[in-house]
Amino acid sequence: MELDTRSVTSEPASPLKSPGEEKIEVISELSSSDWQSRDSGFFERGIKTLLSIRKSRRSLKKEKGKEDSGTRNAKRLLQTLRSYEENKPTICNSMEKIGEICEPIEAKPLSVMEINELIQKRQLLQAFASIKLMEDETISERDSEKYRDNPQELVRKSKDVDLLYNSITNAIKSIVEETLEDPTLQHTMLTSMVTLIALEEAAHSSTDSAARPGSDLLGRPRKWREQWREAVNESARKRVLKAPMASREQETWLDFHLHFLQEHLREDLLKIKSSVKKCYPEEYQVCDTYVGAFHNAIASHLQELSQGPLDFHELYTLLNWVANTYHSEFFLGHPELKPEVKTENLSLLLTPADWDKLKNDYIASAKEKIKSCFGNILRLEVTEKWEKEVHVQEEENLYHTSVSFDIQTIIGEHVKSSGAISGGLETKMLELCMAELLEFIPRFEQEFMAWSSAQDSPSFVPHLVAYINSFHELVSELETVFKVNTEELQKILAALTRNFTNIFLTKLRTKTQPLLKKILSKSWILATERPDSLASAVSQFSEHLQHMREPQGQDLLHEVHKYVVKEYVTQIIKPRWKMNRDTRQQVSRKMSQEAAIIHNALIDQGSKADWLLPVIYHIANIIGEKKKDKIKAYVKELCQDYPDIRKEHILAILALRVLGRARRAAILRQVCQAQKSSNRGKGSALFAEIDVPVICSCF
């Protein structure tokens, strides 16, 4: 709605006095900045101001001996102001302070256009005085039924008053917005605005708030203090939205935006504390009002940001900013803002539902992030170590790889950062990391096995040892540092260790199989050199096991020792040509020599499987014994030391000798007796894993 320009000519000067003759005491637009002196007569001057607005009409009514409604209103206002002074309510405190900067200025009845020009020039006090004069005049004319025959004129003048008041309302909003926009704060403008609000509240304090027919809002309170609060809220909203925001294509756009948001708003709050606050009376609670406005504006802004698509880093940035930065010394908790800026009564920046959604999105995004990080560990192992056949590092006599440290670092960083946001988020993150680790280790195993199958690399065994060391170290560290239950992880690592052991033994079999096939061959029997080639081949593999953590190193070395003996015996009991006495004795000596070399090499490397030592000696004695009667004693010792031996194994061994059926039958009867008397415990099985040649399976 626009101002009616007809009011320019429809409002003549007072018929009793010329425009320049009447002096009305009002508060100066250019208020003094001296806050130290108090004017005890301010309330009297204030009421004179309001009474003088009705002066001409009152004089006319007094001549007729009547008291018009304007005078009655003025008396009521005088009583109200005096009552305020006695009881010292909030508005009285405000007006007392305003009284300290009062100066009388001239005011006259003005046209709508002239009043509007005053508003545009921000001469709001003078404009208000004129609008109030126009409002009281219109009310007086309405009460005297001047417009009984022309109600449209009353409506027009009422709308003019309403529009002028609305113009002042808009001016108040502009002043509030400019308070933070303008680097040079105009204190006089703010104090004038506060004075204006107080005068309006006093002027309309006893007016009925209900609108009367045909008069619109005449005489009703304008609630400019509420408008001021709304203007503060709108100003805060605009200041929040004004924070620079880079393109979302940039990786750190949200970090950049939140950084500038806290920097700019912190400067605003410092300005409010140091400069703006002193322009207002205490009851305005300026700092609290602005902090609340900024808080609500930021909350709304963050709620909008949280609804958009955010990646892992952006979700963490937002969570961390809300949980830690917002109340920290970098923003609301800045030392220079204390004690005026209070944060203990602020509501949550995000609703519980939005906060939970952010955390859930963060965990969901972290799942892919952690999977990717673990994948990078595997990729680097393949490209930087396996393919380049890099030598494994050694620390404290143990083969070492960074895999365990890298995994712990990834878990530690994610758990720590999540814990800084909330304890619940820390727990969820740790659970997620463990779940991803349980999936990663089998994936790592598959890649390593595929590489070992495709490559015959000399670095294979050191890497295998290093990985077993690393993964078992990881279990210990997770239990110690993160206090997690590693039961499932230990099951997976036990399977991995078994599989790695099988790979190791497969590689060992490949290296030793040609040598094992030579056992009991003519070339082997007739060879004169030391029979240590098999032991050398085994040692090349088993020596790396000395660099493995215990007990894994001892367990694997035991498996190697057992494998070599088992494969050796397997080759011995295979069907051979018949050997004469000299050949059998030569074979017996060579077997004993080779057994000693193999056992000594493995024992020297740390094997404690001494229970494997006698088996080759027993068989060598059976083969080389000249007296057939003594063979029975050797078989008995063999059965006692290895109770899992079967008669098929005995027959295969005896087949290397030329013995009659009756003698073989007598020896076999001893097998059952020896097995019954043996008390060797579980874990000593050897022959149970040795296949018996088909040709010897039948007696």
Phi, psi and omega per residue, in radians:
M1 nan 2.344 -3.111
E2 -1.740 2.735 3.101
L3 -1.173 2.451 3.131
D4 -1.403 1.968 -3.100
T5 -1.242 -0.191 3.087
R6 -1.157 -0.374 -3.127
S7 -1.142 -0.269 3.135
V8 -1.090 -0.610 -3.101
T9 -1.872 -0.106 -3.064
S10 -1.656 0.068 -3.120
E11 -2.151 1.506 -3.141
P12 -1.287 2.853 3.086
A13 -1.170 2.919 -3.116
S14 -1.012 2.342 -3.128
P15 -1.261 -0.210 -3.093
L16 -1.660 -0.553 -3.108
K17 -2.410 2.667 3.092
S18 -1.285 2.807 -3.089
P19 -1.008 -0.558 -3.081
G20 -1.516 -0.123 -3.038
E21 -1.501 -0.570 -3.013
E22 -1.538 2.180 3.082
K23 -1.830 2.218 3.134
I24 -2.075 2.197 -3.126
E25 -1.385 2.069 3.067
V26 -2.363 3.029 -3.128
I27 -1.405 2.330 -3.058
S28 -1.120 2.440 3.062
E29 -1.190 -0.559 3.110
L30 -1.783 1.354 -3.003
S31 -1.238 2.611 3.073
S32 -1.261 2.563 -3.131
S33 -1.613 0.110 -3.126
D34 -1.397 1.876 -3.110
W35 -1.663 0.034 -3.019
Q36 -1.500 -0.564 -3.088
S37 -1.620 2.472 3.102
R38 -1.928 2.453 3.101
D39 -1.815 1.833 -3.080
S40 -1.196 -0.263 -3.135
G41 -1.712 0.329 -3.062
F42 -1.089 -0.729 -3.079
F43 -1.138 -0.615 3.085
E44 -1.148 -0.705 3.123
R45 -1.167 -0.658 3.139
G46 -1.089 -0.749 -3.127
I47 -1.229 -0.570 3.059
K48 -1.072 -0.675 3.116
T49 -1.028 -0.839 -3.086
L50 -1.230 -0.598 3.130
L51 -1.264 -0.618 -3.091
S52 -1.172 -0.416 3.116
I53 -1.071 -0.503 -3.133
R54 -1.788 0.251 -2.919
K55 -1.072 -0.813 -3.042
S56 -1.154 -0.721 -3.139
R57 -1.190 -0.617 -3.125
R58 -1.169 -0.706 3.136
S59 -1.077 -0.725 -3.139
L60 -1.112 -0.718 -3.108
K61 -1.229 -0.600 3.138
K62 -1.115 -0.598 3.130
E63 -1.107 -0.508 3.138
K64 -1.571 -0.057 3.117
G65 1.347 0.344 -3.111
K66 -2.117 2.713 3.128
E67 -1.963 2.029 -3.075
D68 -1.406 3.059 -3.076
S69 -1.172 -0.556 3.120
G70 -1.057 -0.723 3.130
T71 -1.154 -0.732 3.117
R72 -1.061 -0.718 3.112
N73 -1.111 -0.692 -3.126
A74 -1.133 -0.720 3.124
K75 -1.098 -0.734 3.116
R76 -1.086 -0.695 3.133
L77 -1.134 -0.692 3.115
L78 -1.086 -0.768 3.117
Q79 -1.092 -0.672 -3.132
T80 -1.129 -0.791 -3.118
L81 -1.136 -0.678 3.111
R82 -1.153 -0.679 3.093
S83 -1.106 -0.694 3.095
Y84 -1.033 -0.726 -3.090
E85 -1.175 -0.613 -3.130
E86 -1.261 -0.713 -3.048
N87 -1.622 -0.215 3.109
K88 0.938 1.005 3.070
P89 -1.332 -3.084 -3.065
T90 -1.022 -0.852 -3.070
I91 -1.173 -0.512 3.092
C92 -1.115 -0.751 3.104
N93 -1.017 -0.732 3.137
S94 -1.089 -0.792 -3.070
M95 -1.276 -0.504 3.054
E96 -1.076 -0.732 -3.132
K97 -1.206 -0.667 3.108
I98 -1.115 -0.589 -3.138
G99 -1.053 -0.384 -3.124
E100 -1.289 -0.257 -3.109
I101 -2.105 0.496 -3.063
C102 -1.549 2.485 2.999
E103 -2.464 2.351 3.122
P104 -1.291 2.403 3.043
I105 -2.320 2.919 -3.092
E106 -1.493 2.417 3.064
A107 -2.370 2.474 -3.138
K108 -2.391 2.840 3.020
P109 -1.094 2.205 -3.106
L110 -2.156 2.832 3.077
S111 -1.357 2.902 3.110
V112 -1.023 -0.733 -3.122
M113 -1.128 -0.719 -3.130
E114 -1.174 -0.705 3.097
I115 -1.119 -0.706 3.137
N116 -1.103 -0.632 3.091
E117 -1.140 -0.668 3.079
L118 -1.075 -0.707 3.133
I119 -1.119 -0.752 3.142
Q120 -1.098 -0.552 3.121
K121 -1.478 0.050 -3.141
R122 1.149 0.440 3.019
Q123 -1.586 1.195 -2.918
L124 -1.281 -0.609 -3.136
L125 -1.149 -0.767 3.106
Q126 -1.147 -0.684 3.113
A127 -1.120 -0.742 -3.139
F128 -1.077 -0.735 3.131
A129 -1.019 -0.736 -3.125
S130 -1.228 -0.693 3.121
I131 -1.128 -0.716 3.136
K132 -1.127 -0.650 3.074
L133 -1.074 -0.805 3.127
M134 -1.123 -0.702 -3.132
E135 -1.121 -0.811 -3.135
D136 -1.124 -0.673 3.115
E137 -1.097 -0.763 -3.139
T138 -1.136 -0.707 3.106
I139 -1.102 -0.750 3.136
S140 -1.078 -0.738 3.139
E141 -1.188 -0.641 3.098
R142 -1.132 -0.765 -3.116
D143 -1.164 -0.507 3.115
S144 -1.492 0.075 3.108
E145 1.044 0.618 3.116
K146 -1.121 -0.572 -3.056
Y147 -1.778 0.479 3.140
R148 -1.080 -0.626 -3.133
D149 -1.637 -0.133 -3.119
N150 -2.417 1.189 -3.073
P151 -1.123 -0.442 -3.134
Q152 -1.147 -0.557 3.122
E153 -1.170 -0.666 3.086
L154 -1.118 -0.731 3.113
V155 -1.085 -0.713 -3.117
R156 -1.126 -0.817 -3.120
K157 -1.176 -0.626 3.093
S158 -1.114 -0.710 3.125
K159 -1.167 -0.628 3.096
D160 -1.068 -0.792 3.123
V161 -1.072 -0.766 -3.116
D162 -1.110 -0.747 -3.136
L163 -1.160 -0.650 3.119
L164 -1.168 -0.735 3.073
Y165 -1.076 -0.711 3.113
N166 -1.108 -0.602 3.091
S167 -1.125 -0.700 3.079
I168 -1.152 -0.674 3.075
T169 -0.990 -0.804 3.121
N170 -1.121 -0.615 3.109
A171 -1.145 -0.702 3.087
I172 -1.046 -0.775 3.131
K173 -1.082 -0.708 3.138
S174 -1.140 -0.707 3.137
I175 -1.097 -0.758 3.132
V176 -1.087 -0.757 -3.141
E177 -1.137 -0.696 -3.123
E178 -1.260 -0.312 -3.129
T179 -0.960 -0.726 -3.120
L180 -1.699 -0.389 -3.138
E181 -1.292 -0.685 -3.062
D182 -1.460 2.130 3.135
P183 -1.095 -0.523 3.124
T184 -1.759 1.785 -3.070
L185 -1.265 2.268 3.106
Q186 -1.631 1.705 -3.094
H187 -1.094 -0.664 -3.110
T188 -1.117 -0.605 3.132
M189 -1.151 -0.732 3.139
L190 -1.183 -0.760 3.138
T191 -1.141 -0.624 3.064
S192 -1.121 -0.704 3.130
M193 -1.121 -0.754 3.118
V194 -1.108 -0.717 3.083
T195 -1.056 -0.777 3.134
L196 -1.014 -0.814 -3.126
I197 -1.085 -0.739 -3.138
A198 -1.134 -0.742 3.124
L199 -1.099 -0.730 -3.140
E200 -1.119 -0.730 3.128
E201 -1.109 -0.684 3.113
A202 -1.222 -0.686 -3.088
A203 -1.164 -0.580 -3.082
H204 -1.925 0.284 -3.023
S205 -1.177 -0.542 -3.084
S206 -1.891 0.248 -3.107
T207 -1.541 2.429 3.088
D208 -1.097 2.248 -3.081
S209 -1.366 -0.168 -3.141
A210 -1.395 2.307 3.137
A211 -1.296 2.506 3.109
R212 -1.734 2.622 -3.121
P213 -1.007 2.307 3.066
G214 1.435 -0.111 -3.081
S215 -2.015 -0.003 3.102
D216 0.959 -2.043 -3.045
L217 -1.839 0.353 -3.103
L218 -1.002 2.221 3.051
G219 1.353 0.014 -3.107
R220 -1.558 2.615 3.111
P221 -1.049 2.454 -3.103
R222 -1.617 -0.162 3.065
K223 0.914 0.848 -3.117
W224 -1.226 -0.429 3.086
R225 -1.177 -0.663 3.056
E226 -1.159 -0.672 3.085
Q227 -1.108 -0.636 3.101
W228 -1.091 -0.779 3.126
R229 -1.097 -0.745 3.094
E230 -1.088 -0.651 3.110
A231 -1.157 -0.659 3.076
V232 -1.091 -0.753 3.119
N233 -1.090 -0.753 -3.138
E234 -1.184 -0.672 3.100
S235 -1.093 -0.745 3.120
A236 -1.110 -0.709 3.128
R237 -1.061 -0.781 -3.139
K238 -1.163 -0.646 3.135
R239 -1.153 -0.653 3.108
V240 -1.148 -0.785 -3.117
L241 -1.242 -0.270 -3.119
K242 -1.404 -0.239 -3.138
A243 -1.051 2.297 -3.078
P244 -1.018 2.501 3.111
M245 -2.376 2.054 3.140
A246 -1.321 2.983 3.108
S247 -1.101 2.471 -3.119
R248 -1.175 -0.207 3.078
E249 -1.246 -0.382 3.086
Q250 -1.352 2.407 -3.013
E251 -1.084 -0.607 -3.048
T252 -1.880 0.495 -3.070
W253 -1.052 -0.681 -3.094
L254 -1.291 -0.676 3.062
D255 -1.026 -0.783 -3.137
F256 -1.063 -0.813 -3.087
H257 -1.135 -0.842 -3.112
L258 -1.174 -0.570 3.095
H259 -1.105 -0.855 3.138
F260 -1.170 -0.597 3.112
L261 -1.051 -0.865 -3.114
Q262 -1.214 -0.605 -3.141
E263 -1.164 -0.834 -3.085
H264 -1.193 -0.766 -3.099
L265 -1.251 -0.556 3.056
R266 -1.122 -0.703 3.067
E267 -1.094 -0.686 3.098
D268 -1.073 -0.783 -3.116
L269 -1.160 -0.648 3.073
L270 -1.113 -0.667 3.105
K271 -1.167 -0.697 3.131
I272 -1.110 -0.761 -3.123
K273 -1.151 -0.783 -2.996
S274 -1.453 -0.569 -3.002
S275 -2.118 -0.778 -3.013
V276 -1.293 -0.725 -3.032
K277 -0.973 -0.695 -3.052
K278 -1.276 -0.152 3.103
C279 -1.498 -0.105 -3.063
Y280 -2.071 2.642 2.991
P281 -1.164 2.847 -3.047
E282 -1.084 -0.626 -3.034
E283 -1.183 -0.230 3.101
Y284 -1.245 -0.384 -3.113
Q285 0.799 1.001 -2.990
V286 -1.010 -0.834 -3.103
C287 -1.077 -0.808 3.140
D288 -1.094 -0.696 -3.120
T289 -1.121 -0.809 -3.136
Y290 -1.183 -0.716 3.114
V291 -1.060 -0.770 3.097
G292 -1.083 -0.691 3.137
A293 -1.146 -0.810 3.113
F294 -1.100 -0.717 -3.133
H295 -1.041 -0.828 -3.135
N296 -1.149 -0.675 3.133
A297 -1.154 -0.748 3.122
I298 -1.143 -0.729 3.132
A299 -1.030 -0.790 3.121
S300 -1.105 -0.718 -3.129
H301 -1.153 -0.761 -3.138
L302 -1.189 -0.609 3.100
Q303 -1.080 -0.678 3.103
E304 -1.195 -0.734 3.117
L305 -1.093 -0.669 -3.069
S306 -1.213 -0.323 -3.130
Q307 -1.417 -0.304 -3.121
G308 -1.413 2.956 3.091
P309 -1.230 2.131 -3.123
L310 -2.215 2.407 3.101
D311 -1.503 -3.067 -3.048
F312 -1.017 -0.858 -3.103
H313 -1.124 -0.710 -3.115
E314 -1.186 -0.674 3.104
L315 -1.108 -0.749 3.118
Y316 -1.147 -0.728 3.135
T317 -0.996 -0.783 -3.119
L318 -1.191 -0.786 3.122
L319 -1.072 -0.790 -3.108
N320 -1.161 -0.664 -3.140
W321 -1.123 -0.764 -3.138
V322 -1.191 -0.783 -3.031
A323 -1.337 -0.578 -2.979
N324 -2.131 -0.863 -3.017
T325 -1.227 -0.696 -2.977
Y326 -0.989 -0.811 -3.098
H327 -1.648 0.043 -3.054
S328 -1.398 3.108 3.127
E329 -1.179 -0.191 3.113
F330 -1.445 -0.186 3.141
F331 -2.443 -1.886 -3.017
L332 -1.155 -0.443 -3.139
G333 -1.593 0.288 -3.135
H334 -1.040 2.343 -3.075
P335 -0.965 -0.606 -3.085
E336 -1.286 -0.222 3.127
L337 -1.543 -0.209 -3.118
K338 -1.444 2.605 -0.025
P339 -1.651 0.070 -3.030
E340 -1.110 -0.705 -3.107
V341 -1.523 1.967 -3.115
K342 -1.930 2.350 -3.076
T343 -2.047 -0.105 -3.019
E344 -1.172 -0.434 -3.093
N345 -1.728 0.085 -3.131
L346 -1.260 2.537 3.084
S347 -1.309 3.057 3.108
L348 -1.161 2.456 3.100
L349 -1.115 -0.692 3.115
L350 -2.108 2.543 3.086
T351 -1.124 2.717 3.102
P352 -0.940 -0.637 3.140
A353 -1.154 -0.790 3.126
D354 -1.159 -0.669 3.134
W355 -1.123 -0.777 3.115
D356 -1.128 -0.676 3.120
K357 -1.096 -0.739 3.114
L358 -1.067 -0.784 -3.119
K359 -1.141 -0.712 3.123
N360 -1.149 -0.715 3.090
D361 -1.109 -0.645 3.140
Y362 -1.139 -0.773 3.125
I363 -1.138 -0.732 3.127
A364 -1.090 -0.717 3.121
S365 -1.227 -0.606 3.132
A366 -1.127 -0.519 3.133
K367 -1.002 -0.856 3.120
E368 -1.217 -0.616 -3.140
K369 -1.115 -0.824 -3.110
I370 -1.197 -0.705 3.080
K371 -1.023 -0.709 3.117
S372 -1.159 -0.707 3.132
C373 -1.112 -0.771 3.097
F374 -1.112 -0.676 3.099
G375 -1.080 -0.627 3.104
N376 -1.148 -0.619 3.077
I377 -1.044 -0.829 -3.137
L378 -1.114 -0.745 -3.118
R379 -1.073 -0.728 3.136
L380 -1.179 -0.631 3.082
E381 -1.083 -0.727 -3.114
V382 -1.170 -0.891 -2.989
T383 -1.415 -0.571 -3.036
E384 -1.735 -0.263 -3.092
K385 -2.142 -0.979 -3.069
W386 -1.171 -0.922 -3.082
E387 -1.140 -0.579 -3.136
K388 -1.611 -0.006 3.123
E389 0.861 0.873 3.131
V390 -1.266 2.439 3.120
H391 -1.179 2.456 3.137
V392 -1.286 2.437 3.106
Q393 -1.307 2.711 -3.138
E394 -2.213 2.239 3.109
E395 -2.307 2.174 -3.135
E396 0.918 0.770 3.089
N397 1.170 0.258 3.094
L398 -2.062 2.421 3.035
Y399 -1.151 2.380 -2.988
H400 -2.271 2.487 3.001
T401 -2.383 2.713 -3.072
S402 -1.437 0.022 -3.058
V403 -0.995 -0.839 -3.129
S404 -1.064 -0.806 -3.137
F405 -1.096 -0.734 -3.135
D406 -1.091 -0.743 3.134
I407 -1.142 -0.777 3.121
Q408 -1.086 -0.657 3.132
T409 -1.116 -0.794 3.131
I410 -1.062 -0.846 -3.131
I411 -1.118 -0.781 -3.100
G412 -1.074 -0.765 -3.119
E413 -1.123 -0.771 -3.101
H414 -1.219 -0.689 3.139
V415 -1.191 -0.737 -3.126
K416 -1.125 -0.820 -3.130
S417 -1.134 -0.640 3.106
S418 -1.214 -0.655 3.122
G419 -1.141 -0.483 3.100
A420 -1.191 -0.342 3.134
I421 -1.584 -0.869 3.087
S422 -2.893 2.679 3.123
G423 -1.135 -0.660 3.123
G424 -1.111 -0.684 3.134
L425 -1.197 -0.618 3.095
E426 -1.074 -0.766 3.138
T427 -1.100 -0.778 3.131
K428 -1.109 -0.683 -3.133
M429 -1.162 -0.708 3.119
L430 -1.124 -0.719 3.097
E431 -1.093 -0.709 3.130
L432 -1.133 -0.774 -3.136
C433 -1.060 -0.733 3.138
M434 -1.162 -0.685 3.116
A435 -1.106 -0.739 3.124
E436 -1.192 -0.591 3.113
L437 -1.155 -0.695 3.110
L438 -1.095 -0.486 3.078
E439 -1.479 -0.522 -3.062
F440 -1.263 -0.723 -3.047
I441 -1.074 -0.808 3.054
P442 -1.067 -0.613 3.103
R443 -1.148 -0.722 3.082
F444 -1.077 -0.764 -3.139
E445 -1.043 -0.778 -3.136
Q446 -1.069 -0.737 3.134
E447 -1.138 -0.717 -3.117
F448 -1.183 -0.721 3.125
M449 -1.140 -0.684 3.104
A450 -1.110 -0.730 3.132
W451 -1.160 -0.751 -3.118
S452 -1.145 -0.527 3.120
S453 -1.292 -0.576 -3.088
A454 -1.490 -0.394 -3.051
Q455 -2.145 2.436 3.011
D456 -1.825 1.240 -3.005
S457 -1.640 2.402 3.071
P458 -1.147 -0.297 -3.137
S459 -1.539 0.014 -3.091
F460 -1.058 -0.942 -3.066
V461 -1.088 -0.807 3.080
P462 -1.014 -0.697 3.115
H463 -1.143 -0.747 3.133
L464 -1.034 -0.805 3.125
V465 -1.082 -0.758 -3.122
A466 -1.085 -0.692 -3.114
Y467 -1.228 -0.690 3.080
I468 -1.089 -0.740 3.069
N469 -1.017 -0.819 -3.028
S470 -1.147 -0.783 -3.084
F471 -1.208 -0.631 3.119
H472 -1.306 -0.538 3.004
E473 -1.118 -0.657 3.132
L474 -1.037 -0.738 3.127
V475 -1.026 -0.814 -3.121
S476 -1.089 -0.745 -3.121
E477 -1.191 -0.688 3.134
L478 -1.110 -0.690 3.122
E479 -1.183 -0.685 -3.065
T480 -1.351 -0.832 -3.009
V481 -1.450 -0.793 -3.005
F482 -1.821 -0.070 3.078
K483 0.966 0.717 -3.108
V484 -1.724 2.745 3.045
N485 -1.416 2.037 -3.047
T486 -1.809 0.331 -3.081
E487 -1.020 -0.858 3.133
E488 -1.132 -0.683 3.131
L489 -1.119 -0.697 3.137
Q490 -1.139 -0.609 3.082
K491 -1.110 -0.750 3.139
I492 -1.162 -0.708 3.140
L493 -1.218 -0.557 3.070
A494 -1.124 -0.746 3.090
A495 -1.135 -0.706 3.113
L496 -1.089 -0.755 -3.138
T497 -1.103 -0.718 3.097
R498 -1.087 -0.780 -3.128
N499 -1.152 -0.714 3.094
F500 -1.123 -0.635 3.094
T501 -1.104 -0.729 3.110
N502 -1.106 -0.701 3.079
I503 -1.078 -0.762 -3.135
F504 -1.049 -0.827 -3.114
L505 -1.184 -0.580 3.077
T506 -1.116 -0.759 3.086
K507 -1.105 -0.687 3.134
L508 -1.149 -0.706 3.115
R509 -1.077 -0.705 3.130
T510 -1.059 -0.683 -3.124
K511 -1.302 -0.610 -2.995
T512 -1.723 -0.260 -3.065
Q513 -0.998 -0.804 3.122
P514 -1.052 -0.631 -3.135
L515 -1.265 -0.679 3.139
L516 -1.138 -0.586 -3.140
K517 -1.175 -0.356 3.139
K518 -1.385 -0.226 -3.094
I519 -1.111 2.273 -3.099
L520 1.214 0.141 3.005
S521 -1.371 2.816 -3.106
K522 -1.076 -0.699 -3.129
S523 -1.112 -0.626 3.132
W524 -1.235 -0.707 -3.108
I525 -1.180 -0.710 -3.059
L526 -1.474 -0.173 -3.120
A527 -1.138 2.501 -3.110
T528 -1.816 -0.268 -3.118
E529 -1.296 2.921 3.108
R530 -1.083 2.283 -3.116
P531 -1.421 1.038 -3.091
D532 -1.919 0.152 -3.121
S533 -1.113 -0.668 3.114
L534 -1.149 -0.761 3.126
A535 -1.094 -0.639 3.123
S536 -1.138 -0.754 3.137
A537 -1.102 -0.705 3.129
V538 -1.178 -0.717 -3.098
S539 -1.104 -0.611 3.139
Q540 -1.045 -0.531 3.098
F541 -1.516 -0.865 -2.965
S542 -1.261 -0.371 -3.123
E543 -1.110 -0.468 3.121
H544 -1.206 -0.391 -3.094
L545 -1.231 -0.270 3.066
Q546 -1.171 -0.276 -3.118
H547 -1.777 0.340 3.135
M548 -1.825 2.556 3.108
R549 -1.091 2.623 3.041
E550 -1.594 2.568 0.107
P551 -1.570 0.062 -3.065
Q552 -1.063 -0.681 -3.131
G553 -1.106 -0.776 -3.136
Q554 -1.165 -0.674 3.129
D555 -1.090 -0.782 -3.105
L556 -1.239 -0.646 3.101
L557 -1.119 -0.654 3.062
H558 -1.063 -0.740 3.121
E559 -1.108 -0.675 3.121
V560 -1.135 -0.812 -3.141
H561 -1.031 -0.819 -3.137
K562 -1.125 -0.705 3.142
Y563 -1.062 -0.810 -3.092
V564 -1.086 -0.814 3.141
V565 -1.112 -0.771 -3.122
K566 -1.074 -0.806 3.138
E567 -1.168 -0.600 3.109
Y568 -1.113 -0.826 3.132
V569 -1.122 -0.678 3.126
T570 -1.005 -0.753 3.140
Q571 -1.209 -0.588 -3.098
I572 -1.148 -0.745 -2.996
I573 -1.467 0.069 3.057
K574 -1.209 2.618 -3.114
P575 -1.025 2.364 3.127
R576 -2.260 2.991 2.971
W577 -1.218 2.830 -3.138
K578 -1.280 2.326 -3.114
M579 -1.868 2.489 3.064
N580 -1.403 3.122 -3.040
R581 -1.065 -0.793 -3.098
D582 -1.103 -0.727 -3.133
T583 -1.131 -0.743 -3.134
R584 -1.080 -0.703 3.133
Q585 -1.189 -0.636 3.096
Q586 -1.159 -0.734 3.096
V587 -1.090 -0.735 -3.121
S588 -1.059 -0.797 3.130
R589 -1.095 -0.728 -3.096
K590 -1.190 -0.676 3.095
M591 -1.090 -0.724 -3.134
S592 -1.141 -0.708 3.110
Q593 -1.097 -0.801 -3.091
E594 -1.198 -0.649 3.103
A595 -1.075 -0.735 3.139
A596 -1.116 -0.734 -3.127
I597 -1.130 -0.801 -3.120
I598 -1.093 -0.851 -3.090
H599 -1.137 -0.737 -3.131
N600 -1.103 -0.712 -3.136
A601 -1.091 -0.771 -3.103
L602 -1.303 -0.663 3.091
I603 -1.120 -0.713 3.118
D604 -1.084 -0.542 3.140
Q605 -1.439 -0.049 3.034
G606 2.034 0.015 -3.136
S607 -1.155 2.410 3.091
K608 -1.952 0.291 -3.112
A609 -1.494 1.017 -3.121
D610 -1.201 -0.254 3.106
W611 -1.175 -0.280 3.114
L612 -1.476 -0.202 -3.009
L613 -1.087 -0.750 -2.989
P614 -1.288 -0.401 -2.891
V615 -1.041 -0.797 -3.115
I616 -1.200 -0.645 3.099
Y617 -1.104 -0.717 3.120
H618 -1.048 -0.836 -3.109
I619 -1.149 -0.685 3.116
A620 -1.093 -0.676 3.119
N621 -1.156 -0.702 3.127
I622 -1.089 -0.741 -3.106
I623 -1.215 -0.699 -3.001
G624 -1.671 -0.073 -3.096
E625 -1.169 2.269 -3.135
K626 -1.366 -0.684 -3.093
K627 -1.587 2.089 -3.076
K628 -1.132 -0.500 -3.122
D629 -1.152 -0.498 -3.131
K630 -1.353 -0.297 3.137
I631 -1.042 -0.652 -3.134
K632 -1.011 -0.690 -3.133
A633 -1.185 -0.668 3.127
Y634 -1.172 -0.680 3.113
V635 -1.140 -0.686 3.135
K636 -1.093 -0.748 3.106
E637 -1.109 -0.700 3.120
L638 -1.080 -0.762 -3.128
C639 -1.196 -0.605 3.118
Q640 -1.200 -0.696 -3.128
D641 -1.318 -0.480 -3.078
Y642 -2.329 1.387 -3.038
P643 -1.159 -0.205 3.122
D644 -1.463 0.018 3.138
I645 -1.214 2.491 -3.136
R646 -1.931 2.913 -3.109
K647 -1.119 -0.471 3.108
E648 -1.126 -0.641 3.105
H649 -1.180 -0.700 3.140
I650 -1.122 -0.738 3.126
L651 -1.089 -0.697 3.133
A652 -1.127 -0.670 3.133
I653 -1.231 -0.747 -3.131
L654 -1.182 -0.402 3.124
A655 -1.131 -0.308 3.097
L656 -1.329 -0.225 3.082
R657 -1.920 2.806 3.045
V658 -1.716 1.727 -3.109
L659 -2.216 2.604 3.100
G660 -1.329 2.890 -3.089
R661 -1.127 -0.717 -3.101
A662 -1.111 -0.722 3.138
R663 -1.156 -0.709 3.122
R664 -1.108 -0.691 -3.131
A665 -1.136 -0.683 3.135
A666 -1.152 -0.694 3.123
I667 -1.145 -0.693 -3.111
L668 -1.138 -0.559 3.126
R669 -1.116 -0.501 3.135
Q670 -1.255 -0.358 -3.106
V671 -1.079 -0.826 -3.103
C672 -1.124 -0.714 3.141
Q673 -1.128 -0.720 -3.140
A674 -1.160 -0.678 -3.138
Q675 -1.186 -0.613 3.135
K676 -1.203 -0.636 -3.087
S677 -1.439 -0.224 -3.111
S678 -1.348 2.473 3.101
N679 -2.092 0.384 -3.130
R680 -1.125 2.328 -3.043
G681 -1.404 -3.069 3.136
K682 -1.174 2.540 3.122
G683 1.791 -0.057 -3.132
S684 -1.823 0.256 -3.115
A685 -1.219 2.311 3.083
L686 -2.290 -0.974 -3.083
F687 -1.219 -0.383 3.113
A688 -1.078 -0.401 -3.121
E689 -1.775 0.143 -3.135
I690 -1.854 2.147 3.107
D691 -1.277 2.501 -3.140
V692 -1.704 2.330 3.094
P693 -1.002 2.408 -3.074
V694 -1.027 -0.625 -3.054
I695 -1.126 -0.369 -3.101
C696 -1.844 0.164 -3.067
S697 -1.373 -0.174 -3.116
C698 -2.075 2.388 -3.129
F699 -1.341 nan nan
